[in-house]
């Protein structure tokens, strides 16, 4: 996993792209951010998530449905 993180550390993703990667709705990604589960950066109006932070999120939250009390992983 460390090698993957080193290759893409600087890549940034939109909430929409993160939602597509995770197979969830954008609102679910926003909820992950709101709960502090997924780090994000908001330099202006747009929200960006570093790929490395997404990898950390995935590794740390293998069982995300139970980890945050039943937020659905279904797309909107």
N, C-alpha and C positions, 0 to 999 in steps of 0.2 A: 504494500500500500504506500510506503514511503516513496518508492520510485515514481509511482503515479502522481503523487502530490508534487514532487520536484519538477516533473515535466510540464505541469499546468498551473503552477502556483499563481501566476499573474492573470490567468484567464478569468474574466468576470462574466456572470450570467444574469439574465433578467429573471424576474419572478416567474414569468411565463415559461422560460426555458427550463428552470428548475422544476416547475410543475410537470412539464413534459417528461423530464428525466425520471422523476419519482413516480410518475403515473398518477398524480393527484391533481386536484383543482387548484387554481391560483389562490383561492381563498384559504385553502389548507396550508399552503406555503406561508401566507400572511399570518396565519395562526401560529405556525411554528416559530416565526420571527417574533411575534407578540409575546409568546411564552418564553423566549430566550433560548429556544432549542436550536435555532439556525441563525448564525451571525450574518448580518447584512450591512451594507454601506449605502448611505443616501447623500451623495455629494450635492445634488440639486433636487429636482422633483422625482427623478427616477430612482428606483431601488436596484442595487446590484449585489450579487452574492459571488464571492470568489469561489472558483471551482474547488480549491483545496478545502474551504470551509464546508462545501457540500459533501465532499468525501468524508470529512470528520463527522458531519451530521449523520450520514448513512451508517458509518461504522459504530457510532455511539448510540444509535436508535434503531437497532435491528428490528425491534418489536414495537414500532411507533404507535400503533393503535392503542395498546395498553399503557404505554408510557405517558400519554397525554389525555387519557380518559375518554377514549372512544371517538376522536375526530375521524371522520370518514376519509378513506383514501380514494373514494370514487371521484372521477372527473365531473365537473359541473355539466 
